[in-house]
């Protein structure tokens, strides 16, 4: 009887708006990160923008988690909603950590491979907005959602390759002559790689939701 009653009750559609708003903060953060990696006088401003967008994402996360507690019927499992919201937040949190590291070391010039990773991060953020938007009609969009997850995985794999190539070039250039330069560059590469890993986490959560709902 309870299942029949729940089927008749309207589901809270606001969750999809929150997911989309959350994903949009990732695009804003990724745009600022990519601009940051061009270096120069605008680095500090880009770092400040990333931190600001991370704060915006935190507000969306809190609203989503509060809505989970207050909503009687959710579009899908509460744990899945919480997991997706957290993974979205983790992605922009990692962008903020990248910005803080760059601020700490006062870096103003970046390796070409870092910019290439920034391009892949930006692509991933834009694909995430599209992928999250497909959840509104999950059953109809199941094939496209699976394709989204696969594309993010491919972007993450490309980023791994760029990361490895960049580290090799950095080591060859710095070697023993500039050990601190290598350590700082390696740290930045590591943070960029972790940003891409967090996007893959988002895609994995989306895949899990699709599997649960079909």
TAKA-V793521 format. One record per pair of residues at least 4 apart in sequence whose ideal C-beta (glycine too) atoms are under 7 Angstrom apart, sorted by the first residue. I is the first residue (numbers start at 1). J is the second residue. Records with the same first field share a line. If there is no record, write none. Layout:
I = J / J
//
This chain:
1 = 5
2 = 6
3 = 7
4 = 8
5 = 9
6 = 73
9 = 72 / 73
11 = 73 / 74 / 75
12 = 67 / 71 / 73 / 74 / 75
14 = 18 / 67
15 = 19 / 64 / 67 / 74 / 75 / 81
16 = 20 / 135 / 136
17 = 21
18 = 22 / 60 / 63 / 64 / 67
19 = 23 / 84 / 132 / 135
20 = 24 / 129 / 132 / 133
21 = 60
22 = 57 / 60 / 61 / 85 / 88
23 = 88 / 128 / 129 / 132
24 = 28 / 129
25 = 29 / 53 / 56 / 57 / 60 / 92
26 = 30 / 88 / 91 / 92 / 125 / 128
27 = 31 / 125 / 126 / 129
28 = 32 / 53
29 = 33 / 50 / 53 / 54 / 92 / 95
30 = 34 / 95 / 121 / 122 / 125
31 = 35 / 122
32 = 36 / 46 / 49 / 50 / 53
33 = 37 / 50 / 95 / 98 / 118 / 121
34 = 118 / 119 / 122
35 = 42 / 46
36 = 43 / 46 / 47 / 99 / 102
37 = 110 / 114 / 115 / 118
38 = 115
39 = 43 / 108 / 109 / 110
40 = 108
42 = 46
43 = 47 / 102 / 108
44 = 48
45 = 49
46 = 50
47 = 51 / 99 / 102 / 103
48 = 52
49 = 53
50 = 54 / 95 / 96 / 99
51 = 55 / 96 / 99
52 = 56
53 = 57 / 92
54 = 58 / 92 / 93 / 95 / 96
55 = 59
56 = 60
57 = 61 / 89 / 92
58 = 62 / 89
59 = 63
60 = 64
61 = 65 / 85 / 89
62 = 66
63 = 67
64 = 68 / 81 / 85
65 = 82 / 85
66 = 70
67 = 71
68 = 74 / 78 / 81 / 82
74 = 78 / 81
76 = 80 / 81 / 209 / 212 / 213
77 = 212
78 = 82
79 = 83
80 = 84 / 208 / 209 / 212
81 = 85
82 = 86
83 = 87 / 205
84 = 88 / 205 / 206 / 209
85 = 89
86 = 90
87 = 91 / 198 / 201 / 202 / 205
88 = 202
89 = 93
90 = 94 / 198 / 201
91 = 195 / 198 / 199 / 202
92 = 96
93 = 97
94 = 98 / 191 / 194 / 195 / 198
95 = 99 / 195
96 = 100
97 = 101 / 191
98 = 102 / 188 / 191 / 192 / 195
99 = 103
100 = 104
101 = 105 / 187 / 188 / 191
102 = 107 / 188
105 = 184
107 = 184 / 188
110 = 114 / 115
111 = 166 / 170 / 185
112 = 116
113 = 117 / 162 / 165 / 166 / 169
114 = 118 / 166 / 188 / 189 / 192
115 = 119
116 = 120 / 162
117 = 121 / 159 / 162 / 163 / 192
118 = 122
119 = 123
120 = 124 / 155 / 158 / 159 / 162 / 196
121 = 125 / 192 / 195 / 196
122 = 126
123 = 127 / 155
124 = 128 / 152 / 155 / 196 / 199
125 = 129
126 = 130
127 = 131 / 148 / 151 / 152
128 = 132 / 199 / 202
129 = 133
130 = 134 / 148
131 = 145 / 148 / 206
134 = 141 / 144 / 145 / 148
137 = 141
138 = 142 / 145 / 210 / 213
139 = 213 / 214
141 = 145
142 = 146 / 210 / 214
143 = 147
144 = 148
145 = 149 / 206 / 210
146 = 150 / 207 / 210
147 = 151
148 = 152 / 203 / 206
149 = 153 / 203 / 206 / 207
150 = 154
151 = 155
152 = 156 / 199 / 200 / 203
153 = 157 / 200 / 203
154 = 158
155 = 159
156 = 160 / 196 / 197 / 199 / 200
157 = 161
158 = 162
159 = 163 / 193 / 196
160 = 164 / 193
161 = 165
162 = 166
163 = 167 / 189 / 193
164 = 168
165 = 169
166 = 170 / 189
167 = 171 / 186 / 189
168 = 172
169 = 173
170 = 174 / 182 / 185 / 186
171 = 175 / 182
174 = 178 / 181 / 182
178 = 182
179 = 183
180 = 184
181 = 185
182 = 186
183 = 187
184 = 188
185 = 189
186 = 190
187 = 191
188 = 192
189 = 193
190 = 194
191 = 195
193 = 197
194 = 198
196 = 200
197 = 201
198 = 202
199 = 203
200 = 204
201 = 205
202 = 206
203 = 207
204 = 208
205 = 209
206 = 210
207 = 211
208 = 212
209 = 213
210 = 214
//
